């Protein structure tokens, strides 16, 4: 049983090492894209929590602009 745990630990360490190496090898644009994705996820989570708590107050003008541009993409 102990040998199985050792192999699992080695595998986990190998996966983590590979993840770290990929982070170093990632280009600047890839890192920026990941940061943007993380920021978007944080904003969405914040918005969801505001909606659930009843604190969200939509900007009616912004919603109207988005609906108008969805109907006419030239706007």
N, CA and C of each residue as an Amber inpcrd file, in Angstrom:
protein
   225
   0.8240000  -1.1910000   0.0000000   0.0000000   0.0000000   0.0000000
   0.8710000   1.2590000   0.0000000   1.9840000   1.1910000   0.7210000
   2.8510000   2.3550000   0.8090000   3.4350000   2.7000000  -0.5560000
   3.7880000   1.6900000  -1.3440000   4.3470000   1.9310000  -2.6750000
   3.3320000   2.6400000  -3.5620000   2.0580000   2.2750000  -3.4330000
   0.9940000   2.9210000  -4.2050000   0.9180000   4.4040000  -3.8450000
   1.0010000   4.7330000  -2.5680000   0.9660000   6.1310000  -2.1320000
   2.1660000   6.9060000  -2.6540000   3.3290000   6.2410000  -2.6880000
   4.5300000   6.8970000  -3.1950000   4.3890000   7.2150000  -4.6810000
   3.8390000   6.2620000  -5.4420000   3.6410000   6.4970000  -6.8740000
   2.6380000   7.6210000  -7.1110000   1.5970000   7.6590000  -6.3020000
   0.5960000   8.7210000  -6.4370000   1.2250000  10.0730000  -6.1250000
   2.0520000  10.1360000  -5.0900000   2.7430000  11.3820000  -4.7460000
   3.6860000  11.8210000  -5.8560000   4.4030000  10.8550000  -6.4460000
   5.3120000  11.1720000  -7.5400000   4.5330000  11.7000000  -8.7430000
   3.4000000  11.1010000  -9.0260000   2.5720000  11.5290000 -10.1490000
   2.0400000  12.9460000  -9.9110000   1.5770000  13.2130000  -8.7050000
   1.0670000  14.5410000  -8.3660000   2.1760000  15.5860000  -8.4690000
   3.3570000  15.2420000  -8.0120000   4.4880000  16.1700000  -8.0960000
   4.8500000  16.4270000  -9.5530000   4.7860000  15.4010000 -10.3710000
   5.0990000  15.5400000 -11.7890000   4.0860000  16.4580000 -12.4730000
   2.8170000  16.2920000 -12.1570000   1.7720000  17.1370000 -12.7390000
   1.9820000  18.5850000 -12.3290000   2.2680000  18.8180000 -11.0620000
   2.4890000  20.1800000 -10.5700000   3.7230000  20.7940000 -11.2180000
   4.7780000  20.0210000 -11.3550000   5.9910000  20.5160000 -12.0000000
   5.7030000  20.9130000 -13.4420000   4.9650000  20.0890000 -14.1440000
   4.6040000  20.3890000 -15.5380000   3.7820000  21.6760000 -15.6070000
   2.8630000  21.8780000 -14.6770000   2.0500000  23.0930000 -14.6550000
   2.9240000  24.3240000 -14.4450000   3.8950000  24.2330000 -13.5620000
   4.8050000  25.3550000 -13.3100000   5.6300000  25.6600000 -14.5500000
   6.1610000  24.6140000 -15.1950000   6.9390000  24.8200000 -16.4110000
   6.0920000  25.4640000 -17.5130000   4.8420000  25.0360000 -17.6500000
   3.9620000  25.6290000 -18.6490000   3.7520000  27.1110000 -18.3620000
   3.6480000  27.4620000 -17.0730000   3.4940000  28.8640000 -16.6980000
   4.6980000  29.6940000 -17.1070000   5.8870000  29.1480000 -16.9510000
   7.1010000  29.8610000 -17.3540000   7.2030000  29.9640000 -18.8730000
   6.7560000  28.9240000 -19.5490000   6.8570000  28.8950000 -21.0040000
   5.7610000  29.7070000 -21.6960000   4.7200000  30.0380000 -20.9780000
   3.6060000  30.7590000 -21.5850000   4.0720000  32.1270000 -22.0720000
   3.5760000  32.4900000 -23.2140000   3.9350000  33.8020000 -23.7570000
   3.2110000  34.8900000 -22.9770000   3.6590000  36.1110000 -23.1520000
   3.0390000  37.2440000 -22.4600000   1.5520000  37.3450000 -22.8090000
   1.2030000  37.1390000 -24.0770000  -0.2030000  37.2420000 -24.4770000
  -1.0460000  36.1430000 -23.8340000  -0.4830000  34.9490000 -23.6880000
  -1.2140000  33.8580000 -23.0330000  -1.4590000  34.1770000 -21.5670000
  -0.4430000  34.7510000 -20.9020000  -0.6090000  35.1160000 -19.4900000
  -1.6360000  36.2250000 -19.3390000  -1.6060000  37.1990000 -20.2420000
  -2.5810000  38.2930000 -20.1820000  -3.9880000  37.7680000 -20.4120000
  -4.1320000  36.8420000 -21.3700000  -5.4480000  36.2650000 -21.6360000
  -5.9680000  35.5360000 -20.4030000  -5.0970000  34.8010000 -19.7310000
  -5.5020000  34.0830000 -18.5190000  -5.9110000  35.0710000 -17.4350000
  -5.1580000  36.1660000 -17.2920000  -5.5080000  37.1790000 -16.2930000
  -6.8470000  37.8250000 -16.6320000  -7.1040000  38.0660000 -17.9240000
  -8.3790000  38.6310000 -18.3430000  -9.5180000  37.6670000 -18.0440000
  -9.2990000  36.3810000 -18.2900000 -10.3220000  35.3780000 -17.9930000
 -10.6120000  35.3320000 -16.4960000  -9.5520000  35.4060000 -15.6870000
  -9.7320000  35.4010000 -14.2410000 -10.4970000  36.6380000 -13.7800000
 -10.1560000  37.7960000 -14.3530000 -10.8420000  39.0400000 -14.0010000
 -12.3090000  38.9770000 -14.4070000 -12.5890000  38.4340000 -15.5860000
 -13.9750000  38.2920000 -16.0380000 -14.7480000  37.3780000 -15.1000000
 -14.1380000  36.2860000 -14.6830000 -14.7940000  35.3620000 -13.7590000
 -15.0890000  36.0510000 -12.4290000 -14.1490000  36.8850000 -11.9410000
 -14.3870000  37.6230000 -10.6960000 -15.5490000  38.6160000 -10.8490000
 -15.5790000  39.3180000 -11.9920000 -16.6610000  40.2870000 -12.2120000
 -18.0140000  39.5870000 -12.2920000 -18.0690000  38.4520000 -12.9700000
 -19.3130000  37.6970000 -13.0800000 -19.7640000  37.2100000 -11.7080000
 -18.8320000  36.6990000 -10.9100000 -19.1740000  36.2230000  -9.5630000
 -19.7050000  37.3760000  -8.7100000 -19.0830000  38.5510000  -8.8330000
 -19.5430000  39.7230000  -8.0760000 -20.9430000  40.1190000  -8.5150000
 -21.1730000  40.1420000  -9.8190000 -22.4820000  40.5020000 -10.3460000
 -23.5500000  39.5160000  -9.8740000 -23.2390000  38.2290000  -9.9190000
 -24.1910000  37.2140000  -9.4620000 -24.5270000  37.4030000  -7.9880000
 -23.5120000  37.7070000  -7.1800000 -23.7800000  37.8910000  -5.7480000
 -24.6290000  39.1400000  -5.5060000 -24.4010000  40.2110000  -6.2980000
 -25.2210000  41.4130000  -6.1700000 -26.6670000  41.1260000  -6.5600000
 -26.8550000  40.3470000  -7.6120000 -28.2070000  40.0020000  -8.0530000
 -28.9060000  39.1720000  -6.9850000 -28.2130000  38.1600000  -6.4630000
 -28.8190000  37.2950000  -5.4520000 -29.1630000  38.0460000  -4.1640000
 -28.3270000  39.0220000  -3.8040000 -28.5680000  39.7640000  -2.5650000
 -29.5550000  40.9120000  -2.7480000 -29.9230000  41.1930000  -4.0070000
 -30.8630000  42.2780000  -4.2650000 -30.2050000  43.6460000  -4.3350000
 -28.8880000  43.7120000  -4.3680000 -28.1740000  44.9860000  -4.4040000
 -27.9260000  45.4880000  -5.8210000 -28.1290000  44.6560000  -6.8060000
 -27.8340000  45.0380000  -8.1880000 -28.8580000  46.0400000  -8.6910000
 -28.3710000  47.1350000  -9.2460000 -29.2140000  48.1600000  -9.8540000
 -28.7460000  48.3390000 -11.2910000 -29.4970000  47.7980000 -12.2470000
 -29.0620000  47.8760000 -13.6380000 -29.0880000  49.3090000 -14.1670000
 -28.1930000  49.5960000 -15.0870000 -28.1510000  50.8820000 -15.7630000
 -29.0930000  50.7840000 -16.9670000 -30.2500000  51.4290000 -16.8640000
 -31.2830000  51.3070000 -17.8860000 -30.7830000  51.8150000 -19.2430000
 -30.0170000  52.8800000 -19.2550000 -29.5010000  53.4070000 -20.5160000
 -28.5300000  52.4180000 -21.1610000 -27.7170000  51.7670000 -20.3590000
 -26.7720000  50.7770000 -20.8800000 -27.5240000  49.5820000 -21.4600000
 -28.5610000  49.1440000 -20.7760000 -29.3650000  48.0170000 -21.2670000
 -30.0430000  48.3900000 -22.5780000 -30.5850000  49.5990000 -22.6530000
 -31.2430000  50.0470000 -23.8840000 -30.2350000  50.0960000 -25.0400000
 -29.0230000  50.5790000 -24.7710000 -27.9920000  50.6360000 -25.8020000
 -27.6300000  49.2310000 -26.2870000 -27.4810000  48.3020000 -25.3520000
 -27.1400000  46.9270000 -25.7310000 -28.2470000  46.2760000 -26.5540000
 -29.4990000  46.5120000 -26.1570000 -30.6220000  45.9360000 -26.9240000
 -30.7090000  46.5500000 -28.3170000 -30.5040000  47.8510000 -28.4000000
 -30.5460000  48.5380000 -29.6930000 -29.4330000  48.0350000 -30.6020000
 -28.2350000  47.8990000 -30.0690000 -27.1240000  47.4220000 -30.9030000
 -27.3060000  45.9610000 -31.2950000 -28.0200000  45.1830000 -30.4900000
 -28.2780000  43.7960000 -30.8550000 -29.2430000  43.7190000 -32.0370000
 -30.1650000  44.6790000 -32.1170000 -31.1200000  44.7040000 -33.2350000
 -30.4720000  45.2880000 -34.4970000 -29.5770000  46.2720000 -34.3220000
 -28.9040000  46.9090000 -35.4450000 -27.4130000  46.9490000 -35.1620000
 -26.6430000  46.0040000 -35.6600000 -25.2160000  45.9140000 -35.3300000
 -24.3820000  47.0890000 -35.8310000 -24.9500000  47.9700000 -36.6660000
 -24.1850000  49.1240000 -37.1390000 -24.1080000  50.2360000 -36.0940000
 -24.8980000  50.1080000 -35.0370000 -24.8900000  51.1510000 -33.9920000
 -23.7390000  50.9840000 -33.0510000
